[in-house]
Amino acid sequence: MASKPDIRNLDQRQLIKFFENSGMRGYRADQTLRWLYFRRADNFDQMTDLAKDARTLLSTSFYIGKPAVRDKQTSEDGTCKFLFALEDGNAVESVLIPEKDHYTLCISTQVGCAMGCTFCMTAKTGLTRNLSRAEIIGQVIAAMDAAESRGGMRLSNIVLMGMGEPLANYKNVISAIDAITDSNWGLKFSTRRVTLSTAGLADRFDDLARDARIRLAVSLNAADNETRNRLMPVNKAFPLDRLIKACANYPLPARDKITFEYILIKGINDSEKDALQLAKLLRPVRAKINLIPLNQHPGSGFVRPEIKEIESFQSILTEKNYTAIIRRSKGADISAACGQLRGETKTLSHS
Ligand code: SAH
């Protein structure tokens, strides 16, 4: 099986080329794509409106991968964490989060992460490798199946906020987003309901604006370079002035804003002065702010502030006319919250 490629690693252009090179008409590609994404087929025999010779050609050349759910844990709040086994023995996690009237899925883009943020658990292992296009899409397909089998709400929102830095796996991420959002043959997610979160790789913002029309979130976490260098080493490569300039230049549809995520850490970035500096820093940008109380883990030395302090930080931003929402991340009891994903099988000890 491993000798044949997973067909979901080919984008539309490559699949058209494949058919043409095999002496078949290119329109077969669109038929195939519709089966692979919109209909979520898991074998070529299902593709009944495709001529037999085309089906045979596909099945001798490719296979249709399906991410293996190695484990699934459900939190008290309904949040569900999937551990997916990848073919090379690595694993990644995705988190399915029930909201009021829909599900949001948080997906991973890399095995591990190279960003080295000092408050984040995923950073501890470093980067193992990028996920392929098929592995990124596979998380969405598996979660759509799971949401449907539960019945009720639809999975309508996707956040690229799981393990890894999406802009450091640029090509595969963009290619996966194409299949996730294509409204003709794809999984048909609205581009307004797909959000990419970055640690701030500002040199990719122009490319992103050109290649995908999704929402952008930036993990800021500090309003001065000294603090941000300490929390997020990537700030040394893309310091705040460069990052904010890239955000200000990012073309946004009418009424849309960039979301800035700001983890609150006691005594590090949660003072009144920090809030005022943040308000000033974001002036040039159409911004809204998500305040995330730190999810603590042992050994990091970082502590979550009291709720009173979090609320007074919020009220300073509100006074300065920002929309600032306190976001308690869900699924903390099963280590599914922000900054807790690890993708290691050996940490799972439940039955
Ligand atoms: N690399 C991307 C996406 C993954 S991190 C990025 O940096 O945005 C997703 C979010 O989880 C980020 O906003 C990050 O700041 C947050 N996060 C990481 N560790 C956390 C922790 N311990 N507590 C709360 N949020 C955390």
Residues whose N, C-alpha, C, O or C-beta is under 5 A from the ligand:
A	BS01	SAH	F119 C120 L160 M161 G162 G164 E165 P166 S197 T198 A199 S219 E261 I263 I292 P293 L294 N295 C338 G339
